[in-house]
């Protein structure tokens, strides 16, 4: 009997665990739970004899992968997968997957919550602004970007996007305007929402040179990754552009400086919480379990990220 381990320092909601159990046991597999663990040794012990591993923000590091002698698949319940050591997984012939799209709406709604919050002076006294009629640029047009576009339409915003990996038909179908360069996106839009991954090409790519192209009343919204921001350039932008505002789902390293000097124009959640909704929690967990069953039963590797 195959054993599936769900290792979550921060557990799934009970309804999600119940759903995962049903999927796993209906397939004839055994579910093993490791929840609220505080010692990595517990994870190393639990993974020793299982065939599959489901994690959230837990780290499937090289030593965890090495300890999993029977591991054949690891699924990160969420979109990002930088908490899986892909090199180590690949070397051992382990398939690594994520569950793209399951938390997209949750992230998009958070982006608009933060945009509204900063536009209205963090709900403090004083004259704020409105989103209707503003131009919003989507830096990448994947699952989250599509949900952001849908919500932006309801707000009456003018929507633009840049994504060099998509054909023009994708933008036309969504009813938004495609821009040909990242520079054009930032030059055109007062609001820019980041949806790019953190990789060698994107790390620190959001720099002062790019941000300084934004029009008056510029607002940068980051629900992507902290690493894509050039923080030195971010601070410089705050210093030189009194109209610039930044909201983020990831606290930057320079958070203390931003809080001290630019508190009225800066906000970050205390921890990454884009996917922290009950709905996203359930969706990602069920998707992870389903993907594991489909992998074992059908050889389905649709969401493999270490090809």
C-alpha distance (Angstrom), angle and dihedral (degrees) to the residues before:
residue distance angle dihedral
X1 . . .
X2 3.79 . .
X3 3.80 116.2 .
X4 3.80 121.8 -143.5
X5 3.79 117.8 -162.5
X6 3.80 121.8 -155.5
X7 3.80 105.0 -163.5
X8 3.79 111.6 -175.2
X9 3.77 124.8 160.4
X10 3.80 83.7 -171.9
X11 3.83 102.9 38.3
X12 3.76 128.6 -134.8
X13 3.79 116.6 -107.8
X14 3.81 112.7 -84.3
X15 3.79 92.1 -110.2
X16 3.80 89.0 55.1
X17 3.81 92.4 49.4
X18 3.79 90.1 49.1
X19 3.78 90.1 51.1
X20 3.81 92.7 47.6
X21 3.80 90.1 49.5
X22 3.79 91.5 51.7
X23 3.81 92.6 50.7
X24 3.81 93.1 46.1
X25 3.80 97.2 44.3
X26 3.81 93.9 43.5
X27 3.80 86.2 59.0
X28 3.80 89.8 53.9
X29 3.80 95.2 -107.1
X30 3.80 131.8 127.4
X31 3.81 121.4 -115.8
X32 3.80 119.5 -143.7
X33 3.81 119.9 -169.0
X34 3.79 126.8 -155.3
X35 3.80 107.4 176.4
X36 3.80 133.8 171.1
X37 3.79 92.2 2.4
X38 3.80 116.2 169.5
X39 3.79 101.2 -174.3
X40 3.80 121.6 67.9
X41 3.78 87.8 -146.4
X42 3.80 87.9 70.5
X43 3.80 90.2 57.9
X44 3.80 92.7 46.5
X45 3.80 89.8 52.3
X46 3.81 95.0 45.0
X47 3.80 95.1 49.4
X48 3.81 94.2 50.7
X49 3.81 98.2 94.2
X50 3.82 106.2 20.6
X51 3.80 128.2 109.6
X52 3.80 97.8 -148.9
X53 3.79 138.1 24.1
X54 3.80 130.5 -153.7
X55 3.82 117.5 -166.1
X56 3.78 138.0 170.1
X57 3.81 115.0 -164.4
X58 3.79 90.8 -22.4
X59 3.80 115.6 119.4
X60 3.78 120.6 -111.1
X61 3.80 90.9 -163.1
X62 3.79 126.1 175.1
X63 3.81 92.8 -92.3
X64 3.80 91.5 50.9
X65 3.79 89.9 50.0
X66 3.80 90.9 47.1
X67 3.80 90.2 51.2
X68 3.80 91.4 52.8
X69 3.79 97.2 82.2
X70 3.81 93.2 172.5
X71 3.80 98.2 35.7
X72 3.77 115.0 134.3
X73 3.80 101.8 160.9
X74 3.82 138.8 22.0
X75 3.80 120.5 -167.1
X76 3.77 122.9 -167.3
X77 3.80 107.5 -151.8
X78 3.79 96.6 -135.5
X79 3.77 141.7 43.2
X80 3.80 102.2 -85.2
X81 3.80 118.9 68.4
X82 3.79 105.0 179.5
X83 3.81 88.2 116.1
X84 3.82 88.8 71.5
X85 3.80 117.8 80.4
X86 3.79 95.5 -131.0
X87 3.80 94.5 -175.7
X88 3.79 92.2 54.8
X89 3.81 91.6 45.1
X90 3.79 92.6 50.0
X91 3.79 92.8 47.8
X92 3.80 89.5 55.8
X93 3.80 93.5 44.3
X94 3.80 92.8 -112.8
X95 3.78 118.3 150.2
X96 3.81 113.7 -130.6
X97 3.79 120.7 -159.1
X98 3.78 141.0 174.0
X99 3.81 128.8 -158.7
X100 3.81 103.4 -120.2
X101 3.77 119.6 -162.7
X102 3.79 98.0 17.4
X103 3.81 95.2 106.0
X104 3.80 97.8 27.9
X105 3.79 97.2 109.1
X106 3.80 91.7 47.0
X107 3.81 91.2 53.9
X108 3.80 92.4 45.5
X109 3.80 92.5 51.2
X110 3.80 90.5 49.8
X111 3.82 89.8 51.7
X112 3.79 90.0 56.6
X113 3.77 92.9 43.6
X114 3.79 89.1 56.6
X115 3.81 92.6 43.8
X116 3.79 91.4 52.9
X117 3.80 91.1 45.4
X118 3.81 94.6 53.2
X119 3.81 94.1 39.7
X120 3.82 89.4 56.7
X121 3.81 95.2 50.0
X122 3.81 93.3 -99.3
X123 3.80 86.6 -62.5
X124 3.78 91.3 -64.9
X125 3.80 125.3 133.5
X126 3.79 116.2 -76.6
X127 3.77 139.8 69.1
X128 3.78 113.6 -55.0
X129 3.77 133.0 179.0
X130 3.79 140.0 -109.0
X131 3.80 132.1 -121.5
X132 3.79 96.7 -143.2
X133 3.78 111.9 105.1
X134 3.80 94.3 12.8
X135 3.78 122.3 125.9
X136 3.78 115.1 -116.5
X137 3.79 123.1 -166.8
X138 3.79 122.7 -156.3
X139 3.78 111.4 -149.7
X140 3.83 96.1 -152.4
X141 3.77 123.8 3.5
X142 3.78 106.4 -135.5
X143 3.80 129.5 126.3
X144 3.81 96.6 -53.3
X145 3.79 93.0 41.0
X146 3.79 90.4 56.1
X147 3.80 92.2 53.9
X148 3.80 90.7 46.7
X149 3.81 88.6 53.2
X150 3.80 91.5 51.6
X151 3.80 92.4 51.2
X152 3.81 91.8 43.9
X153 3.80 89.5 57.3
X154 3.79 89.1 56.9
X155 3.81 89.5 51.7
X156 3.78 90.1 52.4
X157 3.79 94.8 -116.9
X158 3.79 126.4 153.0
X159 3.79 106.7 -116.5
X160 3.80 129.1 -146.9
X161 3.80 130.9 168.7
X162 3.76 141.5 -171.0
X163 3.79 121.6 -158.5
X164 3.81 118.4 145.6
X165 3.80 92.0 -164.9
X166 3.80 96.7 63.9
X167 3.81 130.5 75.5
X168 3.78 119.5 -119.4
X169 3.81 89.4 -109.1
X170 3.82 89.8 69.9
X171 3.80 90.9 59.9
X172 3.79 93.9 41.9
X173 3.80 91.5 51.5
X174 3.80 90.3 52.0
X175 3.79 91.6 48.3
X176 3.79 95.9 -122.7
X177 3.79 133.6 122.7
X178 3.79 118.6 -101.4
X179 3.79 118.3 -143.8
X180 3.78 122.4 -156.4
X181 3.80 100.8 -138.6
X182 3.76 140.4 27.4
X183 3.81 89.3 -123.2
X184 3.80 90.5 57.0
X185 3.81 90.2 50.7
X186 3.79 93.4 55.0
X187 3.80 93.2 41.5
X188 3.80 91.6 52.1
X189 3.79 104.9 41.5
X190 3.78 131.9 69.1
X191 3.81 90.1 -163.7
X192 3.80 120.9 43.5
X193 3.80 120.8 -174.1
X194 3.81 116.8 -160.9
X195 3.81 120.3 -138.8
X196 3.78 101.9 156.0
X197 3.83 125.3 123.6
X198 3.77 123.2 -118.8
X199 3.80 109.3 -106.6
X200 3.77 138.7 132.4
X201 3.80 91.9 -77.5
X202 3.78 97.7 46.1
X203 3.81 104.6 38.0
X204 3.82 109.5 114.3
X205 3.80 89.0 -5.6
X206 3.82 92.2 128.1
X207 3.79 94.6 77.8
X208 3.78 138.7 153.9
X209 3.79 93.4 -90.3
X210 3.78 91.0 57.7
X211 3.81 97.2 39.5
X212 3.79 93.0 48.2
X213 3.80 89.2 64.5
X214 3.80 91.2 66.9
X215 3.82 117.9 108.6
X216 3.80 125.7 -112.7
X217 3.81 114.2 -60.7
X218 3.81 92.3 31.2
X219 3.81 118.3 -174.8
X220 3.80 123.3 -175.1
X221 3.80 116.5 -160.0
X222 3.80 117.8 -163.3
X223 3.80 119.7 -169.2
X224 3.79 91.0 142.6
X225 3.80 120.6 73.4
X226 3.81 134.8 -40.3
X227 3.79 92.1 -132.5
X228 3.81 94.4 67.1
X229 3.81 90.8 67.1
X230 3.80 121.4 86.4
X231 3.80 94.6 -143.9
X232 3.79 94.6 -165.0
X233 3.78 88.1 56.6
X234 3.80 90.9 44.6
X235 3.81 91.9 56.4
X236 3.80 90.3 46.1
X237 3.80 89.8 52.2
X238 3.81 90.6 53.3
X239 3.80 90.5 49.0
X240 3.79 97.0 47.8
X241 3.81 100.5 34.1
X242 3.80 112.0 53.9
X243 3.80 88.9 -176.7
X244 3.83 94.6 57.7
X245 3.81 121.7 109.5
X246 3.78 131.4 -176.4
X247 3.80 129.9 -162.5
X248 3.76 122.4 -179.7
X249 3.77 143.6 178.5
X250 3.80 87.6 -149.5
X251 3.79 123.7 60.7
X252 3.82 109.5 -128.3
X253 3.78 123.0 -133.1
X254 3.81 87.8 -113.6
X255 3.81 92.3 55.1
X256 3.80 94.2 122.5
X257 3.79 91.7 56.5
X258 3.79 91.8 48.0
X259 3.80 92.8 48.0
X260 3.78 92.4 48.1
X261 3.79 99.2 45.0
X262 3.79 107.0 22.5
X263 3.81 106.7 24.1
X264 3.81 93.7 138.0
X265 3.80 91.2 56.8
X266 3.79 100.8 38.2
X267 3.80 136.6 68.8
X268 3.79 133.3 166.6
X269 3.77 130.7 172.7
X270 3.83 112.6 -113.2
X271 3.81 89.3 -118.8
X272 3.78 134.8 5.9
X273 3.78 103.8 -76.9
X274 3.79 106.8 157.9
X275 3.80 91.4 117.1
X276 3.80 94.8 37.1
X277 3.78 99.0 115.8
X278 3.77 127.2 109.2
X279 3.78 90.4 -122.5
X280 3.81 94.8 52.5
X281 3.79 90.6 43.8
X282 3.79 91.5 55.8
X283 3.80 95.9 40.9
X284 3.81 94.6 51.5
X285 3.79 94.2 46.2
X286 3.79 94.5 49.4
X287 3.79 91.3 45.3
X288 3.80 91.1 51.9
X289 3.80 92.3 52.0
X290 3.80 92.4 45.8
X291 3.80 92.1 49.7
X292 3.80 91.0 52.4
X293 3.80 92.6 50.6
X294 3.81 91.3 47.1
X295 3.81 89.9 49.1
X296 3.80 93.5 53.4
X297 3.80 96.6 38.3
X298 3.81 101.4 37.4
X299 3.79 106.2 14.6
X300 3.82 88.3 -116.1
X301 3.81 111.2 171.1
X302 3.80 97.7 166.6
X303 3.80 95.8 134.0
X304 3.80 98.7 37.7
X305 3.81 111.6 140.8
X306 3.80 100.7 -174.2
X307 3.81 99.3 61.3
